[in-house]
Amino acid sequence: MSITFINQVSGTARIPKAVLLGLFKRTQKLYKKKIREKSISVIFVSENESKKLNSKYRNKAYATNVLSFESFSNDELGDIIICPAVARKQAKDMDVGFVWWLSFLFTHGLLHLIGFDHKTKKQEIKMDDLTKKIICE
């Protein structure tokens, strides 16, 4: 089990690697069979790159906070792409701490990689509740 951090954004605030690793371990305890000893990559991108990826893979013409891409390798869960600039704006708008919101986005992305989705309101509520449970545990 490992996390690879890739920061493609210069001048970004320090990435809370220890916090994200702790969240990964908590999620791994809850979902042992799905995560096992698989690795993930967490990639921090610019707003421009986030917009390109969101447009290419989701047909949405704006920068988004987080994207998840499942891996086809048996050793990897996949990639979580986070845009710190979008996350920072959202955290400020919601009056929550940046690290807390980054933690939420990371955990949300991780839950996507293990099979959760939020296509319905019921699924969205369940996923948000699980995310908060993992963060606050």
C-alpha positions in Angstrom: 0.0 0.0 0.0 1.4 3.3 -1.0 0.5 6.8 -2.1 2.4 8.7 -4.7 2.0 12.4 -4.5 2.6 14.5 -7.6 2.4 18.3 -7.3 2.2 19.9 -10.7 1.3 23.3 -9.3 4.2 25.6 -8.3 3.7 28.0 -5.4 0.9 25.8 -3.9 0.6 25.5 -0.2 2.2 22.5 1.4 0.4 19.2 0.6 -0.8 17.6 3.9 0.7 14.2 3.0 0.5 12.8 6.5 -3.2 13.7 6.8 -4.0 12.2 3.4 -2.0 9.0 4.2 -4.0 8.7 7.5 -7.3 9.0 5.7 -6.1 6.3 3.2 -5.3 4.0 6.1 -8.7 4.6 7.8 -10.5 3.9 4.5 -8.4 0.8 4.0 -9.5 -0.5 7.4 -13.1 0.0 6.5 -12.8 -1.5 3.1 -10.0 -4.1 3.4 -11.3 -6.4 0.6 -11.6 -3.5 -1.9 -8.3 -1.7 -1.1 -6.1 -4.6 0.0 -2.5 -3.5 -0.6 -3.2 -1.4 -3.7 -1.5 1.9 -4.3 -2.9 5.2 -5.5 -1.5 8.4 -7.0 -2.7 11.8 -5.8 -2.0 14.5 -8.4 -2.4 18.2 -7.7 -3.1 20.2 -10.9 -3.7 23.8 -12.0 -7.1 25.2 -12.8 -6.3 25.0 -16.5 -5.3 21.4 -16.3 -8.4 20.5 -14.2 -10.6 22.2 -16.8 -8.9 20.3 -19.7 -9.4 16.9 -17.8 -13.0 17.7 -16.8 -13.8 18.7 -20.4 -12.1 15.6 -21.9 -13.5 13.0 -19.5 -16.8 14.5 -18.3 -17.7 17.0 -21.1 -17.8 19.8 -18.5 -16.2 23.1 -19.5 -14.9 24.2 -16.1 -12.2 23.4 -13.6 -13.4 21.0 -11.0 -12.2 20.2 -7.5 -11.5 16.5 -7.7 -11.5 13.8 -10.4 -11.0 10.0 -9.9 -9.7 7.6 -12.5 -9.8 3.9 -11.7 -6.7 1.9 -12.7 -6.8 -1.3 -14.7 -3.7 -2.6 -12.9 -4.2 -5.2 -10.2 -1.7 -3.4 -8.0 -3.3 0.1 -8.2 -6.7 1.5 -7.3 -6.2 4.6 -9.5 -5.5 8.3 -9.5 -7.1 11.1 -7.6 -6.7 14.5 -9.3 -7.2 17.5 -7.1 -7.2 21.2 -8.1 -5.9 23.2 -5.0 -7.0 26.5 -6.5 -10.6 25.4 -6.9 -10.5 23.7 -3.5 -9.2 26.8 -1.8 -12.0 29.0 -3.3 -14.6 26.4 -2.2 -13.2 26.1 1.3 -13.3 29.9 1.7 -16.9 30.1 0.3 -18.0 27.4 2.7 -16.0 28.9 5.6 -14.2 25.6 6.3 -10.5 25.0 6.6 -8.5 24.3 3.4 -6.9 21.1 4.8 -10.3 19.9 6.0 -11.8 20.5 2.5 -8.8 18.9 0.8 -9.3 15.9 3.1 -12.9 15.7 2.1 -12.1 15.8 -1.6 -9.4 13.2 -1.2 -11.6 10.9 0.7 -14.5 11.5 -1.7 -12.2 10.6 -4.6 -11.0 7.5 -2.8 -14.5 6.3 -2.3 -15.1 6.6 -6.0 -12.1 4.4 -6.7 -13.5 1.7 -4.5 -16.9 1.7 -6.2 -19.1 4.4 -4.6 -21.0 6.9 -6.7 -23.5 9.7 -6.3 -25.8 9.5 -9.3 -28.9 9.7 -7.0 -29.6 11.9 -4.0 -29.6 8.8 -1.7 -26.2 7.8 -3.0 -24.9 11.3 -2.6 -26.0 11.5 1.0 -24.5 8.1 1.8 -21.2 9.0 0.2 -21.0 12.4 2.0 -21.8 10.6 5.3 -19.1 8.0 4.7 -16.6 10.7 3.8 -17.3 12.7 6.9 -17.2 9.5 9.1 -13.7 8.7 7.7 -12.4 12.3 8.2 -13.8 12.7 11.7 -12.9 9.2 13.0 
